[in-house]
Amino acid sequence: MNGECYFCHGIVSAPEEGHIWLREHDSHEVYMHEQCASGHNVIEGEQDPAGELLITCPECGAVETI
């Protein structure tokens, strides 16, 4: 799945490493580069105990694990 980075508008190709695709939302999907997400402080605490990233959706504020 490809999309446009929410922050820099560059191409995001999920599931490529360093690319984030938030897809657990009802009305929208959000694509981000991990570097852009980190720069905009939407990655919470880097990783949860299971090794997954905690990402805050910049559009709705929901937290999703990837």
All heavy atoms as TSV, in Angstrom:
chain	resi	resn	atom	element	x	y	z
A	1	MET	N	N	0.845	-1.170	0.000
A	1	MET	CA	C	0.000	0.000	0.000
A	1	MET	C	C	0.893	1.236	0.000
A	1	MET	O	O	1.848	1.310	0.750
A	1	MET	CB	C	-0.900	-0.044	1.235
A	1	MET	CG	C	-1.933	1.022	1.263
A	1	MET	SD	S	-3.054	0.899	-0.112
A	1	MET	CE	C	-4.567	0.577	0.677
A	2	ASN	N	N	0.588	2.184	-0.835
A	2	ASN	CA	C	1.353	3.428	-0.923
A	2	ASN	C	C	0.474	4.606	-0.544
A	2	ASN	O	O	-0.732	4.584	-0.750
A	2	ASN	CB	C	1.886	3.654	-2.337
A	2	ASN	CG	C	2.921	2.629	-2.729
A	2	ASN	OD1	O	3.633	2.099	-1.893
A	2	ASN	ND2	N	2.997	2.347	-4.006
A	3	GLY	N	N	1.098	5.630	-0.028
A	3	GLY	CA	C	0.395	6.852	0.320
A	3	GLY	C	C	1.373	8.002	0.434
A	3	GLY	O	O	2.562	7.861	0.179
A	4	GLU	N	N	0.857	9.129	0.857
A	4	GLU	CA	C	1.648	10.352	0.997
A	4	GLU	C	C	1.904	10.616	2.471
A	4	GLU	O	O	0.980	10.552	3.286
A	4	GLU	CB	C	0.855	11.506	0.383
A	4	GLU	CG	C	1.570	12.817	0.378
A	4	GLU	CD	C	0.731	13.903	-0.280
A	4	GLU	OE1	O	0.515	13.838	-1.496
A	4	GLU	OE2	O	0.295	14.820	0.445
A	5	CYS	N	N	3.150	10.915	2.818
A	5	CYS	CA	C	3.509	11.207	4.200
A	5	CYS	C	C	2.692	12.397	4.703
A	5	CYS	O	O	2.606	13.434	4.039
A	5	CYS	CB	C	5.004	11.506	4.328
A	5	CYS	SG	S	5.535	11.944	6.006
A	6	TYR	N	N	2.095	12.227	5.866
A	6	TYR	CA	C	1.271	13.268	6.478
A	6	TYR	C	C	2.057	14.567	6.674
A	6	TYR	O	O	1.496	15.649	6.572
A	6	TYR	CB	C	0.753	12.762	7.823
A	6	TYR	CG	C	-0.207	13.677	8.519
A	6	TYR	CD1	C	-1.561	13.638	8.221
A	6	TYR	CD2	C	0.230	14.578	9.478
A	6	TYR	CE1	C	-2.456	14.477	8.856
A	6	TYR	CE2	C	-0.656	15.420	10.123
A	6	TYR	CZ	C	-2.004	15.371	9.808
A	6	TYR	OH	O	-2.889	16.209	10.446
A	7	PHE	N	N	3.356	14.454	6.928
A	7	PHE	CA	C	4.173	15.618	7.249
A	7	PHE	C	C	4.921	16.206	6.052
A	7	PHE	O	O	4.835	17.402	5.805
A	7	PHE	CB	C	5.152	15.287	8.373
A	7	PHE	CG	C	4.463	14.893	9.647
A	7	PHE	CD1	C	4.465	13.583	10.083
A	7	PHE	CD2	C	3.788	15.832	10.402
A	7	PHE	CE1	C	3.820	13.213	11.251
A	7	PHE	CE2	C	3.124	15.483	11.569
A	7	PHE	CZ	C	3.137	14.162	11.997
A	8	CYS	N	N	5.662	15.377	5.312
A	8	CYS	CA	C	6.506	15.925	4.241
A	8	CYS	C	C	5.923	15.721	2.841
A	8	CYS	O	O	6.454	16.234	1.872
A	8	CYS	CB	C	7.918	15.318	4.300
A	8	CYS	SG	S	8.029	13.617	3.699
A	9	HIS	N	N	4.838	14.955	2.754
A	9	HIS	CA	C	4.133	14.669	1.494
A	9	HIS	C	C	4.932	13.812	0.522
A	9	HIS	O	O	4.582	13.711	-0.640
A	9	HIS	CB	C	3.648	15.959	0.826
A	9	HIS	CG	C	2.834	16.804	1.746
A	9	HIS	ND1	N	1.570	16.450	2.150
A	9	HIS	CD2	C	3.125	17.960	2.378
A	9	HIS	CE1	C	1.111	17.375	2.987
A	9	HIS	NE2	N	2.032	18.294	3.151
A	10	GLY	N	N	6.003	13.175	1.011
A	10	GLY	CA	C	6.755	12.229	0.193
A	10	GLY	C	C	6.035	10.883	0.149
A	10	GLY	O	O	5.097	10.631	0.895
A	11	ILE	N	N	6.484	10.005	-0.723
A	11	ILE	CA	C	5.864	8.692	-0.893
A	11	ILE	C	C	6.209	7.777	0.283
A	11	ILE	O	O	7.363	7.664	0.677
A	11	ILE	CB	C	6.326	8.030	-2.207
A	11	ILE	CG1	C	5.907	8.877	-3.410
A	11	ILE	CG2	C	5.782	6.610	-2.331
A	11	ILE	CD1	C	4.423	8.969	-3.619
A	12	VAL	N	N	5.195	7.119	0.821
A	12	VAL	CA	C	5.353	6.126	1.875
A	12	VAL	C	C	4.873	4.796	1.318
A	12	VAL	O	O	3.756	4.704	0.812
A	12	VAL	CB	C	4.530	6.494	3.132
A	12	VAL	CG1	C	4.594	5.392	4.170
A	12	VAL	CG2	C	5.017	7.810	3.718
A	13	SER	N	N	5.735	3.790	1.371
A	13	SER	CA	C	5.401	2.457	0.883
A	13	SER	C	C	5.385	1.487	2.048
A	13	SER	O	O	6.413	0.955	2.439
A	13	SER	CB	C	6.428	1.992	-0.153
A	13	SER	OG	O	6.442	2.848	-1.257
A	14	ALA	N	N	4.231	1.298	2.640
A	14	ALA	CA	C	4.119	0.321	3.726
A	14	ALA	C	C	4.124	-1.055	3.102
A	14	ALA	O	O	3.533	-1.245	2.065
A	14	ALA	CB	C	2.838	0.569	4.501
A	15	PRO	N	N	4.784	-2.009	3.584
A	15	PRO	CA	C	5.450	-2.173	4.877
A	15	PRO	C	C	6.965	-1.971	4.829
A	15	PRO	O	O	7.699	-2.637	5.540
A	15	PRO	CB	C	5.117	-3.622	5.221
A	15	PRO	CG	C	5.154	-4.304	3.893
A	15	PRO	CD	C	4.639	-3.284	2.909
A	16	GLU	N	N	7.460	-1.077	4.028
A	16	GLU	CA	C	8.895	-0.820	3.941
A	16	GLU	C	C	9.419	-0.314	5.280
A	16	GLU	O	O	8.756	0.447	5.975
A	16	GLU	CB	C	9.149	0.216	2.846
A	16	GLU	CG	C	10.577	0.299	2.398
A	16	GLU	CD	C	10.716	1.147	1.142
A	16	GLU	OE1	O	9.977	0.914	0.178
A	16	GLU	OE2	O	11.570	2.045	1.166
A	17	GLU	N	N	10.643	-0.722	5.651
A	17	GLU	CA	C	11.229	-0.308	6.918
A	17	GLU	C	C	11.359	1.212	6.967
A	17	GLU	O	O	11.762	1.851	5.998
A	17	GLU	CB	C	12.611	-0.941	7.102
A	17	GLU	CG	C	13.182	-0.701	8.482
A	17	GLU	CD	C	14.464	-1.465	8.735
A	17	GLU	OE1	O	14.639	-2.551	8.161
A	17	GLU	OE2	O	15.277	-0.941	9.508
A	18	GLY	N	N	10.993	1.792	8.109
A	18	GLY	CA	C	11.055	3.235	8.281
A	18	GLY	C	C	9.814	3.955	7.778
A	18	GLY	O	O	9.735	5.167	7.834
A	19	HIS	N	N	8.830	3.184	7.289
A	19	HIS	CA	C	7.580	3.766	6.821
A	19	HIS	C	C	6.451	3.279	7.722
A	19	HIS	O	O	6.402	2.111	8.101
A	19	HIS	CB	C	7.300	3.362	5.370
A	19	HIS	CG	C	8.261	3.962	4.400
A	19	HIS	ND1	N	8.031	3.971	3.052
A	19	HIS	CD2	C	9.452	4.584	4.565
A	19	HIS	CE1	C	9.033	4.556	2.425
A	19	HIS	NE2	N	9.921	4.935	3.342
A	20	ILE	N	N	5.550	4.177	8.077
A	20	ILE	CA	C	4.474	3.882	9.018
A	20	ILE	C	C	3.131	4.065	8.322
A	20	ILE	O	O	2.896	5.083	7.657
A	20	ILE	CB	C	4.559	4.824	10.244
A	20	ILE	CG1	C	5.886	4.599	10.981
A	20	ILE	CG2	C	3.366	4.630	11.170
A	20	ILE	CD1	C	6.186	5.659	12.036
A	21	TRP	N	N	2.258	3.100	8.520
A	21	TRP	CA	C	0.906	3.174	7.965
A	21	TRP	C	C	-0.068	2.925	9.102
A	21	TRP	O	O	-0.151	1.824	9.632
A	21	TRP	CB	C	0.747	2.123	6.874
A	21	TRP	CG	C	-0.614	1.992	6.282
A	21	TRP	CD1	C	-1.575	2.957	6.180
A	21	TRP	CD2	C	-1.180	0.820	5.691
A	21	TRP	NE1	N	-2.688	2.462	5.563
A	21	TRP	CE2	C	-2.476	1.146	5.250
A	21	TRP	CE3	C	-0.715	-0.465	5.497
A	21	TRP	CZ2	C	-3.297	0.219	4.632
A	21	TRP	CZ3	C	-1.542	-1.377	4.876
A	21	TRP	CH2	C	-2.813	-1.033	4.448
A	22	LEU	N	N	-0.797	3.956	9.527
A	22	LEU	CA	C	-1.824	3.811	10.554
A	22	LEU	C	C	-3.123	3.484	9.839
A	22	LEU	O	O	-3.648	4.297	9.086
A	22	LEU	CB	C	-1.966	5.098	11.372
A	22	LEU	CG	C	-0.713	5.576	12.103
A	22	LEU	CD1	C	-1.024	6.845	12.881
A	22	LEU	CD2	C	-0.162	4.504	13.016
A	23	ARG	N	N	-3.649	2.289	10.085
A	23	ARG	CA	C	-4.823	1.853	9.343
A	23	ARG	C	C	-5.968	1.391	10.233
A	23	ARG	O	O	-6.959	0.893	9.753
A	23	ARG	CB	C	-4.433	0.737	8.389
A	23	ARG	CG	C	-3.833	-0.459	9.060
A	23	ARG	CD	C	-3.352	-1.484	8.040
A	23	ARG	NE	N	-2.718	-2.608	8.687
A	23	ARG	CZ	C	-1.439	-2.694	8.977
A	23	ARG	NH1	N	-0.633	-1.702	8.684
A	23	ARG	NH2	N	-0.946	-3.758	9.566
A	24	GLU	N	N	-5.840	1.550	11.536
A	24	GLU	CA	C	-6.854	1.065	12.462
A	24	GLU	C	C	-7.955	2.084	12.747
A	24	GLU	O	O	-8.718	1.920	13.675
A	24	GLU	CB	C	-6.191	0.655	13.784
A	24	GLU	CG	C	-5.195	-0.478	13.646
A	24	GLU	CD	C	-5.844	-1.784	13.219
A	24	GLU	OE1	O	-6.940	-2.095	13.696
A	24	GLU	OE2	O	-5.244	-2.489	12.381
A	25	HIS	N	N	-8.035	3.124	11.954
A	25	HIS	CA	C	-9.033	4.164	12.189
A	25	HIS	C	C	-10.238	3.945	11.287
A	25	HIS	O	O	-10.107	3.453	10.170
A	25	HIS	CB	C	-8.421	5.546	11.919
A	25	HIS	CG	C	-7.173	5.787	12.711
A	25	HIS	ND1	N	-7.176	5.968	14.073
A	25	HIS	CD2	C	-5.876	5.845	12.336
A	25	HIS	CE1	C	-5.943	6.137	14.490
A	25	HIS	NE2	N	-5.131	6.066	13.456
A	26	ASP	N	N	-11.432	4.343	11.747
A	26	ASP	CA	C	-12.656	4.132	10.978
A	26	ASP	C	C	-12.714	4.946	9.698
A	26	ASP	O	O	-13.038	4.435	8.645
A	26	ASP	CB	C	-13.882	4.470	11.829
A	26	ASP	CG	C	-14.100	3.456	12.936
A	26	ASP	OD1	O	-13.663	2.301	12.772
A	26	ASP	OD2	O	-14.696	3.825	13.955
A	27	SER	N	N	-12.401	6.211	9.773
A	27	SER	CA	C	-12.659	7.094	8.639
A	27	SER	C	C	-11.420	7.577	7.891
A	27	SER	O	O	-11.557	8.312	6.936
A	27	SER	CB	C	-13.450	8.314	9.121
A	27	SER	OG	O	-12.685	9.037	10.065
A	28	HIS	N	N	-10.235	7.184	8.343
A	28	HIS	CA	C	-9.033	7.664	7.658
A	28	HIS	C	C	-7.852	6.729	7.871
A	28	HIS	O	O	-7.845	5.936	8.797
A	28	HIS	CB	C	-8.670	9.077	8.129
A	28	HIS	CG	C	-8.322	9.154	9.581
A	28	HIS	ND1	N	-9.261	9.208	10.572
A	28	HIS	CD2	C	-7.118	9.170	10.209
A	28	HIS	CE1	C	-8.658	9.266	11.745
A	28	HIS	NE2	N	-7.353	9.230	11.560
A	29	GLU	N	N	-6.896	6.829	6.979
A	29	GLU	CA	C	-5.608	6.143	7.095
A	29	GLU	C	C	-4.535	7.217	7.059
A	29	GLU	O	O	-4.702	8.238	6.393
A	29	GLU	CB	C	-5.403	5.175	5.933
A	29	GLU	CG	C	-6.384	4.025	5.920
A	29	GLU	CD	C	-6.167	3.086	4.759
A	29	GLU	OE1	O	-5.473	3.453	3.788
A	29	GLU	OE2	O	-6.693	1.974	4.817
A	30	VAL	N	N	-3.444	7.000	7.781
A	30	VAL	CA	C	-2.370	7.986	7.830
A	30	VAL	C	C	-1.051	7.294	7.510
A	30	VAL	O	O	-0.740	6.246	8.075
A	30	VAL	CB	C	-2.291	8.666	9.221
A	30	VAL	CG1	C	-1.141	9.648	9.277
A	30	VAL	CG2	C	-3.602	9.369	9.542
A	31	TYR	N	N	-0.300	7.877	6.606
A	31	TYR	CA	C	1.017	7.381	6.207
A	31	TYR	C	C	2.066	8.369	6.688
A	31	TYR	O	O	1.853	9.589	6.616
A	31	TYR	CB	C	1.111	7.275	4.686
A	31	TYR	CG	C	0.115	6.317	4.086
A	31	TYR	CD1	C	-1.172	6.733	3.764
A	31	TYR	CD2	C	0.471	5.003	3.832
A	31	TYR	CE1	C	-2.086	5.855	3.210
A	31	TYR	CE2	C	-0.435	4.119	3.272
A	31	TYR	CZ	C	-1.706	4.551	2.961
A	31	TYR	OH	O	-2.610	3.678	2.411
A	32	MET	N	N	3.193	7.845	7.204
A	32	MET	CA	C	4.275	8.711	7.680
A	32	MET	C	C	5.606	8.008	7.497
A	32	MET	O	O	5.679	6.785	7.560
A	32	MET	CB	C	4.120	9.007	9.179
A	32	MET	CG	C	2.892	9.764	9.570
A	32	MET	SD	S	2.784	9.963	11.368
A	32	MET	CE	C	2.031	8.402	11.824
A	33	HIS	N	N	6.646	8.799	7.305
A	33	HIS	CA	C	8.004	8.280	7.417
A	33	HIS	C	C	8.330	8.277	8.910
A	33	HIS	O	O	7.953	9.200	9.636
A	33	HIS	CB	C	9.001	9.183	6.682
A	33	HIS	CG	C	8.776	9.239	5.212
A	33	HIS	ND1	N	8.352	10.387	4.591
A	33	HIS	CD2	C	8.890	8.289	4.256
A	33	HIS	CE1	C	8.243	10.139	3.297
A	33	HIS	NE2	N	8.548	8.871	3.071
A	34	GLU	N	N	9.024	7.249	9.376
A	34	GLU	CA	C	9.372	7.176	10.794
A	34	GLU	C	C	10.183	8.392	11.220
A	34	GLU	O	O	9.999	8.932	12.314
A	34	GLU	CB	C	10.149	5.891	11.081
A	34	GLU	CG	C	10.341	5.632	12.552
A	34	GLU	CD	C	10.925	4.269	12.842
A	34	GLU	OE1	O	10.841	3.371	11.993
A	34	GLU	OE2	O	11.477	4.119	13.947
A	35	GLN	N	N	11.064	8.881	10.357
A	35	GLN	CA	C	11.877	10.059	10.658
A	35	GLN	C	C	10.989	11.292	10.838
A	35	GLN	O	O	11.207	12.093	11.740
A	35	GLN	CB	C	12.892	10.288	9.541
A	35	GLN	CG	C	13.825	11.433	9.799
A	35	GLN	CD	C	14.867	11.570	8.688
A	35	GLN	OE1	O	14.847	10.854	7.696
A	35	GLN	NE2	N	15.788	12.484	8.874
A	36	CYS	N	N	9.986	11.448	9.994
A	36	CYS	CA	C	9.060	12.586	10.106
A	36	CYS	C	C	8.231	12.474	11.387
A	36	CYS	O	O	8.038	13.463	12.099
A	36	CYS	CB	C	8.128	12.654	8.899
A	36	CYS	SG	S	8.951	13.015	7.340
A	37	ALA	N	N	7.740	11.259	11.683
A	37	ALA	CA	C	6.938	11.037	12.887
A	37	ALA	C	C	7.748	11.353	14.137
A	37	ALA	O	O	7.259	11.995	15.065
A	37	ALA	CB	C	6.445	9.599	12.926
A	38	SER	N	N	9.010	10.927	14.147
A	38	SER	CA	C	9.885	11.200	15.279
A	38	SER	C	C	10.118	12.702	15.435
A	38	SER	O	O	10.089	13.227	16.545
A	38	SER	CB	C	11.212	10.469	15.091
A	38	SER	OG	O	12.078	10.732	16.159
A	39	GLY	N	N	10.318	13.383	14.333
A	39	GLY	CA	C	10.551	14.825	14.360
A	39	GLY	C	C	9.344	15.627	14.817
A	39	GLY	O	O	9.482	16.744	15.299
A	40	HIS	N	N	8.159	15.049	14.681
A	40	HIS	CA	C	6.930	15.733	15.103
A	40	HIS	C	C	6.370	15.149	16.397
A	40	HIS	O	O	5.222	15.408	16.765
A	40	HIS	CB	C	5.882	15.668	13.988
A	40	HIS	CG	C	6.194	16.591	12.866
A	40	HIS	ND1	N	7.001	16.228	11.803
A	40	HIS	CD2	C	5.834	17.873	12.642
A	40	HIS	CE1	C	7.098	17.239	10.969
A	40	HIS	NE2	N	6.412	18.255	11.462
A	41	ASN	N	N	7.187	14.359	17.092
A	41	ASN	CA	C	6.865	13.809	18.417
A	41	ASN	C	C	5.565	13.007	18.460
A	41	ASN	O	O	4.805	13.102	19.425
A	41	ASN	CB	C	6.829	14.925	19.468
A	41	ASN	CG	C	8.147	15.618	19.600
A	41	ASN	OD1	O	9.194	14.969	19.622
A	41	ASN	ND2	N	8.138	16.934	19.667
A	42	VAL	N	N	5.300	12.199	17.435
A	42	VAL	CA	C	4.116	11.344	17.479
A	42	VAL	C	C	4.471	9.894	17.831
A	42	VAL	O	O	3.592	9.060	17.965
A	42	VAL	CB	C	3.285	11.394	16.169
A	42	VAL	CG1	C	2.741	12.787	15.943
A	42	VAL	CG2	C	4.080	10.919	14.982
A	43	ILE	N	N	5.774	9.608	17.994
A	43	ILE	CA	C	6.195	8.290	18.473
A	43	ILE	C	C	6.344	8.406	19.978
A	43	ILE	O	O	7.126	9.206	20.471
A	43	ILE	CB	C	7.518	7.840	17.831
A	43	ILE	CG1	C	7.345	7.698	16.322
A	43	ILE	CG2	C	7.988	6.528	18.446
A	43	ILE	CD1	C	8.606	7.316	15.583
A	44	GLU	N	N	5.554	7.610	20.716
A	44	GLU	CA	C	5.546	7.679	22.177
A	44	GLU	C	C	6.480	6.644	22.778
A	44	GLU	O	O	6.273	5.452	22.594
A	44	GLU	CB	C	4.137	7.451	22.708
A	44	GLU	CG	C	3.176	8.545	22.323
A	44	GLU	CD	C	1.839	8.387	23.007
A	44	GLU	OE1	O	1.703	7.537	23.899
A	44	GLU	OE2	O	0.931	9.125	22.639
A	45	GLY	N	N	7.473	7.084	23.507
A	45	GLY	CA	C	8.341	6.191	24.255
A	45	GLY	C	C	9.104	5.198	23.408
A	45	GLY	O	O	9.515	4.172	23.926
A	46	GLU	N	N	9.245	5.462	22.115
A	46	GLU	CA	C	9.979	4.624	21.183
A	46	GLU	C	C	9.369	3.242	20.992
A	46	GLU	O	O	8.997	2.899	19.911
A	46	GLU	CB	C	11.455	4.510	21.555
A	46	GLU	CG	C	12.216	5.814	21.414
A	46	GLU	CD	C	12.180	6.409	20.025
A	46	GLU	OE1	O	12.320	5.682	19.037
A	46	GLU	OE2	O	11.997	7.620	19.922
A	47	GLN	N	N	9.252	2.418	22.048
A	47	GLN	CA	C	8.698	1.072	21.887
A	47	GLN	C	C	7.975	0.647	23.152
A	47	GLN	O	O	8.329	1.049	24.244
A	47	GLN	CB	C	9.787	0.055	21.575
A	47	GLN	CG	C	10.430	0.240	20.233
A	47	GLN	CD	C	11.405	-0.889	19.909
A	47	GLN	OE1	O	11.852	-1.601	20.783
A	47	GLN	NE2	N	11.710	-1.034	18.644
A	48	ASP	N	N	6.947	-0.177	22.979
A	48	ASP	CA	C	6.295	-0.769	24.145
A	48	ASP	C	C	7.067	-2.032	24.531
A	48	ASP	O	O	7.994	-2.428	23.840
A	48	ASP	CB	C	4.816	-1.025	23.862
A	48	ASP	CG	C	4.552	-2.179	22.917
A	48	ASP	OD1	O	5.509	-2.823	22.457
A	48	ASP	OD2	O	3.377	-2.439	22.640
A	49	PRO	N	N	6.709	-2.704	25.628
A	49	PRO	CA	C	7.460	-3.891	26.066
A	49	PRO	C	C	7.531	-5.010	25.017
A	49	PRO	O	O	8.461	-5.804	25.020
A	49	PRO	CB	C	6.703	-4.348	27.309
A	49	PRO	CG	C	6.050	-3.116	27.821
A	49	PRO	CD	C	5.705	-2.315	26.594
A	50	ALA	N	N	6.567	-5.096	24.116
A	50	ALA	CA	C	6.571	-6.136	23.086
A	50	ALA	C	C	7.450	-5.763	21.897
A	50	ALA	O	O	7.567	-6.512	20.940
A	50	ALA	CB	C	5.154	-6.408	22.613
A	51	GLY	N	N	8.055	-4.576	21.925
A	51	GLY	CA	C	8.932	-4.140	20.847
A	51	GLY	C	C	8.228	-3.409	19.728
A	51	GLY	O	O	8.835	-3.101	18.715
A	52	GLU	N	N	6.937	-3.113	19.904
A	52	GLU	CA	C	6.192	-2.386	18.885
A	52	GLU	C	C	6.259	-0.890	19.173
A	52	GLU	O	O	6.384	-0.469	20.312
A	52	GLU	CB	C	4.737	-2.840	18.871
A	52	GLU	CG	C	4.570	-4.294	18.479
A	52	GLU	CD	C	3.126	-4.729	18.533
A	52	GLU	OE1	O	2.431	-4.380	19.498
A	52	GLU	OE2	O	2.703	-5.421	17.603
A	53	LEU	N	N	6.164	-0.096	18.114
A	53	LEU	CA	C	6.145	1.361	18.270
A	53	LEU	C	C	4.745	1.821	18.657
A	53	LEU	O	O	3.748	1.296	18.158
A	53	LEU	CB	C	6.539	2.048	16.966
A	53	LEU	CG	C	7.973	1.894	16.499
A	53	LEU	CD1	C	8.137	2.538	15.129
A	53	LEU	CD2	C	8.934	2.516	17.485
A	54	LEU	N	N	4.661	2.805	19.535
A	54	LEU	CA	C	3.400	3.445	19.884
A	54	LEU	C	C	3.342	4.767	19.130
A	54	LEU	O	O	4.186	5.644	19.340
A	54	LEU	CB	C	3.309	3.687	21.389
A	54	LEU	CG	C	3.348	2.441	22.278
A	54	LEU	CD1	C	3.453	2.836	23.734
A	54	LEU	CD2	C	2.113	1.596	22.042
A	55	ILE	N	N	2.369	4.903	18.246
A	55	ILE	CA	C	2.262	6.080	17.388
A	55	ILE	C	C	0.951	6.802	17.680
A	55	ILE	O	O	-0.113	6.181	17.705
A	55	ILE	CB	C	2.271	5.673	15.896
A	55	ILE	CG1	C	3.446	4.770	15.569
A	55	ILE	CG2	C	2.231	6.902	15.004
A	55	ILE	CD1	C	4.786	5.437	15.635
A	56	THR	N	N	1.023	8.116	17.880
A	56	THR	CA	C	-0.168	8.927	18.031
A	56	THR	C	C	-0.560	9.457	16.665
A	56	THR	O	O	0.251	10.093	15.985
A	56	THR	CB	C	0.081	10.115	18.985
A	56	THR	OG1	O	0.491	9.606	20.246
A	56	THR	CG2	C	-1.161	10.964	19.146
A	57	CYS	N	N	-1.781	9.204	16.260
A	57	CYS	CA	C	-2.253	9.694	14.964
A	57	CYS	C	C	-2.292	11.215	14.990
A	57	CYS	O	O	-2.948	11.804	15.853
A	57	CYS	CB	C	-3.646	9.129	14.674
A	57	CYS	SG	S	-4.356	9.757	13.132
A	58	PRO	N	N	-1.614	11.879	14.054
A	58	PRO	CA	C	-1.608	13.340	14.047
A	58	PRO	C	C	-2.959	13.923	13.631
A	58	PRO	O	O	-3.213	15.090	13.849
A	58	PRO	CB	C	-0.512	13.689	13.040
A	58	PRO	CG	C	-0.423	12.500	12.151
A	58	PRO	CD	C	-0.777	11.319	13.004
A	59	GLU	N	N	-3.801	13.113	13.058
A	59	GLU	CA	C	-5.100	13.600	12.591
A	59	GLU	C	C	-6.183	13.543	13.664
A	59	GLU	O	O	-6.962	14.464	13.823
A	59	GLU	CB	C	-5.548	12.802	11.367
A	59	GLU	CG	C	-6.709	13.435	10.636
A	59	GLU	CD	C	-6.879	12.888	9.248
A	59	GLU	OE1	O	-5.885	12.775	8.503
A	59	GLU	OE2	O	-8.025	12.576	8.907
A	60	CYS	N	N	-6.210	12.439	14.456
A	60	CYS	CA	C	-7.297	12.287	15.445
A	60	CYS	C	C	-6.821	12.106	16.880
A	60	CYS	O	O	-7.617	12.129	17.792
A	60	CYS	CB	C	-8.194	11.121	15.048
A	60	CYS	SG	S	-7.430	9.498	15.244
A	61	GLY	N	N	-5.517	11.862	17.089
A	61	GLY	CA	C	-4.980	11.721	18.425
A	61	GLY	C	C	-5.050	10.321	19.011
A	61	GLY	O	O	-4.594	10.098	20.134
A	62	ALA	N	N	-5.612	9.352	18.290
A	62	ALA	CA	C	-5.654	7.970	18.773
A	62	ALA	C	C	-4.255	7.374	18.770
A	62	ALA	O	O	-3.444	7.691	17.909
A	62	ALA	CB	C	-6.587	7.141	17.901
A	63	VAL	N	N	-3.966	6.503	19.728
A	63	VAL	CA	C	-2.667	5.841	19.807
A	63	VAL	C	C	-2.807	4.439	19.219
A	63	VAL	O	O	-3.734	3.710	19.544
A	63	VAL	CB	C	-2.156	5.765	21.251
A	63	VAL	CG1	C	-0.846	5.001	21.328
A	63	VAL	CG2	C	-1.982	7.160	21.828
A	64	GLU	N	N	-1.886	4.098	18.346
A	64	GLU	CA	C	-1.894	2.801	17.677
A	64	GLU	C	C	-0.524	2.157	17.824
A	64	GLU	O	O	0.485	2.845	17.818
A	64	GLU	CB	C	-2.227	3.013	16.196
A	64	GLU	CG	C	-2.451	1.753	15.427
A	64	GLU	CD	C	-2.938	2.022	14.017
A	64	GLU	OE1	O	-3.741	2.970	13.826
A	64	GLU	OE2	O	-2.509	1.304	13.118
A	65	THR	N	N	-0.476	0.854	17.951
A	65	THR	CA	C	0.790	0.137	17.984
A	65	THR	C	C	1.051	-0.451	16.614
A	65	THR	O	O	0.139	-0.917	15.927
A	65	THR	CB	C	0.800	-0.997	19.026
A	65	THR	OG1	O	-0.249	-1.897	18.729
A	65	THR	CG2	C	0.645	-0.471	20.422
A	66	ILE	N	N	2.309	-0.386	16.210
A	66	ILE	CA	C	2.679	-0.993	14.933
A	66	ILE	C	C	3.900	-1.858	15.115
A	66	ILE	O	O	4.632	-1.720	16.054
A	66	ILE	CB	C	2.935	0.061	13.835
A	66	ILE	CG1	C	4.028	1.022	14.245
A	66	ILE	CG2	C	1.669	0.819	13.523
A	66	ILE	CD1	C	4.578	1.809	13.108
